[in-house]
Amino acid sequence: MNKVALLGCGIVGGGVAAIMRDNAAYLEKSVGHPVELKYILEKRDCSGEPWADKVIGDFSVIENDPEISVVAECIGGVGVAYEFVKRALLAGKSVVTCNKQMIAERGLELLAIAKEKKVFLLFEASVGGGIPLLRPLTNCLSANRIEEVCGIVNGTTNYILTQMIQCGQDFDRALADAQKLGYAEADPTADVDGIDAMRKLCILVDLCFGSNLPPEKVPTEGIRGVTAEDAALAERLGYAIKLLAHARRLDGERFTAYVAPHLVARDNLLASVSGVMNAVAVRGNAVGETLFYGAGAGRMPTASAMVADILDTMRRGNGRKFIDWGPEQPERLVDPDAVPTRWFVRYSGGCVSAFSEDCISENGFCAAITPPMDRASLMAKLAGLEIESVFRVLD
Ligand code: HSE
């Protein structure tokens, strides 16, 4: 018992194997017995890798080995990863994963299986990479009704925006660097179009608000529409542009949840989160504001969270609290466009007098921060003008 099988040995999986080898003494001290990585399921040719002797190609070896108590999934997606995770749980093995797509789309079902089988499905690494976030949320903040969760949860887009704004790098070059550094998804459009952030938001909402939020229900906008002009004008108005995943209770049980670029005031801590770093602000009705900050992507930070989850399944045994959430409650979800907010607008064709307080006029364009209004009212005020950009302002 108490041996580990790793599914996939790419960027994050390689990090898990490296931590298990290099920090073996710390791991042993932490749980009171050696923590052995017995198998690595990998299709690639791994001869020459230091763990080549552990590589196998058949998942059923892991599934049928009673010595394996934990399976660490680093394959990604909801194809074979989902199939193997489900089989591992049904075989009575705990699973740890960094797979946000799988948890966002199938978490409800997989957690029910884990509960039924009295094993654990832990996914700390799925949101915020190496930042301790989900465990503090579900343990340390469990006395709270969570009112709001708002954060920078995609390292790739934060890296790209930072490089564009601070170093004048163009979008394609910044994205290529993020890929080289191992931050980006296999298909980086999931980063750039906000889908990765949206999946992470679903997991946060599931845990914070207690009912399943299906990914397809979350309005999602990425960073393709953010231009250097927008960033420069935002800067002059005293704001930074950040891709935020944001969910907020409105009244009692209803809430909004969406991903979009926002203008964030310079004195808000989220405005200073640069590069691949992530930060998530959580507001509870008892604790007030909290902020979790750290490396949101990359091999070792993500692997760090996964190995901690491996240890947790061993250390806490069956005394551990099961994480779960309830089925979807569609009536709770409110369209964010219907909720009044301030907006940043850049447009041409004349300035709207209602926006004059916070307005810059330059090269034929007007850039303004509007008073709070819903999107339909904003569009009515801009009728007949040529709209270049519309972003929310974080209030
Ligand atoms: N592509 C993701 C990011 C990896 O850039 O944040 C971590 O989930």
Residues whose N, C-alpha, C, O or C-beta is under 5 A from the ligand:
A	BS01	HSE	S126 V153 N154 G155 T156 Y183 A184 E185 D191 G296 A297
